[in-house]
Amino acid sequence: TILGETHEEEDEILPRKDYESLDYDRCINDPYLEVLESMDNKKAQRYEAVKWVMVFAIGVCTGLVGLFVDFFVRLFTQLKFRVVQSSVEECTEKGCLALSLLELLGFNLTFVFLASLLVLIQPVAAGSGIPEIKCYLNGVKVPGVVRLRTVVCKALGVLFSVAGGLFVGKEGPMIHSGAVVGAGLPQFQSISLRKIQFNFPYFRSDRDKRDFVSAGAAAGVAAAFGAPIGGTLFSLEEGSSFWNQGLTWKVLFCSMAATFTLNFFRSGIQFGSWGSFQLPGLLNFGEFKCSESDKKCHLWTAVDLGFFILMGIVGGLLGATFNCLNKRLAKYRMRNVHPKPKLVRVLESLLLSLTTTVVVFVASMVLGECRQMSSTSHSGNDTLSLQGMSEDVNSSIKTFFCPNETYNDMATLFFNPQESAILQLFHQDGTFSPVTLSLFFLLYFLLSCWTYGISVPSGLFVPSLLCGAAFGRLVANLLKSYIGLDHIYSGTFALIGAAAFLGGVVRMTISLTVILIESTNEITYGLPIMITLMVAKWTGDFFNKGIYDIHVNLRGVPLLEWETEVEMDKLRASDIMEPNLTYVYPHTRIQSLVSILRTTVHHAFPVVTENRGNEREFMKGNQLISNNIKFKKSSILTRAGEQRKRSQSMKSYPSSELRNMCDEHIATEEPPEKEDLLQQMLERRYTPYPNLYPDQSPSEEWTMEERFRPLTFHGLILRSQLVTLLVRGVCYSESQSSASQPRLSHAEMSEDYPRYPDIHDLDLTLLNPRMIVDVTPYMNPSPFAVSPNTHVSQVFNLFRTMGLRHLPVVNAVGEIVGIITRHNLTHEFLQARLRQHYQTI
């Protein structure tokens, strides 16, 4: 949907979709600039204060969404486990365990079915939502990703997915939910609730909306992990392409608001002490400390760093394997599941739920080991609480299928909420056998890989942490049992294993390090976590990309990397630009505009005039052509005057040979008349070009000479602006002056933001197709532009740093020769052009 052709990735299995770019570059039509220019200092301060109020409200609302999801997940999960636990107790003695399995299947299948139905209502609610938000913050607008219906389906769907026993987490979808809150709350309107609208003129631009989405995504991370600083860094590292100092403070403030809102209500509901702030996030790792009776124990030592590095390597390999398998599954779904009726996606979710439930039940009954409890405290028939653990991290161990004074280590991991299982691996004083940990890791690895990508809302953070924690606990057990390293702390190795596997899957470094440090509340873990994540990322990057980048590439989203490769500087802007342009004239007939808009999908059009050798003849008898040529002459006169001023200012410089030569040349030459100078500039080309009247639409039947005629560039105008002008009837007749055309204010132009009417849905029968539209008051006359000889690295840095949407390529005489969009800067496209460059050498 952007200027330029769509390019497919080599690895693509389906045609690449067209994604609209967000208009982050501020042009003359930006409502934000109009608001600021019309403000005095007090009003500007008031406007900035409204921004701070908005980010605070986003943080509070995101925290409340997290509270809603957490409350109902706990409610449904406790209800399910209570019924299943009672059934298992009775059927263990009576021999009717099949009935217990059927009851568990009934709960899980019902919850997963509801989650799948919600995804059918809003398909973009599937998955974690992090790839979509990453694309949005990178500058690509994924349809429906920040709608109110999306966050409703996401929040309800994830609680059903988690309660349904799938190996998914609710922390990832919290990031998506926070981003949706950030996008919608400052707008004070919703497409889903059309009747609820407020006259709120602020923040009506993609740039402001992007900033609020950044704050909402950070608030989602902060609410999920109780890590406001980690959330801010996540939004910076993994999401936003464009950042500034003022945004940093607002995002951190929003994250703090989300963390403490969730902490306040969770602590009050769970402990009854309102205002105590004891539960900072949805996932808490608890306090890591050695037993007071074990004097040899240390959280970690310098010797352990060698093991941590090896665990990082293994974690990177496991993460690369996970990503490779999940990519193959995603491709299979795209070929064989998605093209079929939507009911097939629901059936796949139900099949996965059935498989997961049976595997969990059978593994706990058959593969689990009954292990002796060293110290216990009875709190029920099947559930015992561990002594020596604080109340915050006290988790239940299961005695399913085991005699008295023993517990089932496999059931303890499978028949608990995932957060409780993580706490078991981090803090449980008892032991899990190496066989149990190996089998649990293998089963959880395979089922998690299958789960991520099905049509239910699902997160990947918690399953990866749990899978990695089992891996780390297995390493600790092996080191203790076979090498005799009794000083090591098993919880530390479980934490490092979780970090290694999660880092190998998602390939995050800075933000993930801070998130884990804030979640453990133990700064001494900073160095081992950082080293482990770096090693895991380097190892995994050797084989493939992170899981989110893989899914972004499979969807064909033109995501821009942080920088280009060094060898790309062999290319110039002329090598990657799109030379086949669709353009409009400063004064164009309605029938031409309608034809252009209906026959193309571009979202911006250059405003140009043609260079002809016989323009005076064209001006006779045609008011439309005359208006266009007059506009070009006035623009050229303006540029000529600026050049004359610059040349005159050279005389004020210190004397030099160059100045003397210029003075002698000027003295021997009579100054030309103003009209003669203009005519020379207009008639610098004498080749006759085909005649094209501005009331004719660009045609695919043009010859190469017609397509690449010299065009003087005057500015850019967006599709949304042209549609708005047509809808509001902004035009004039040929018998009138262009000054008679109605003028629209910025507020009127942005009234339909962010969803402008579609040209195909408009009834334009009331408009006279011979009427003329003057687009010059609404175009951007000074967009960023580059020379055809500019290095690709400079083009890329300008495009990404300034958040551009379209980058015209203009030669030295002011003629547009091409245009560069996001598609022309993707890694795959640059690689293809580089290969062509080598072939032509």
Disulfide bonds with the S-S distance in Angstrom:
Cys91-Cys96 2.27
Cys290-Cys297 2.19
Cys370-Cys402 2.01
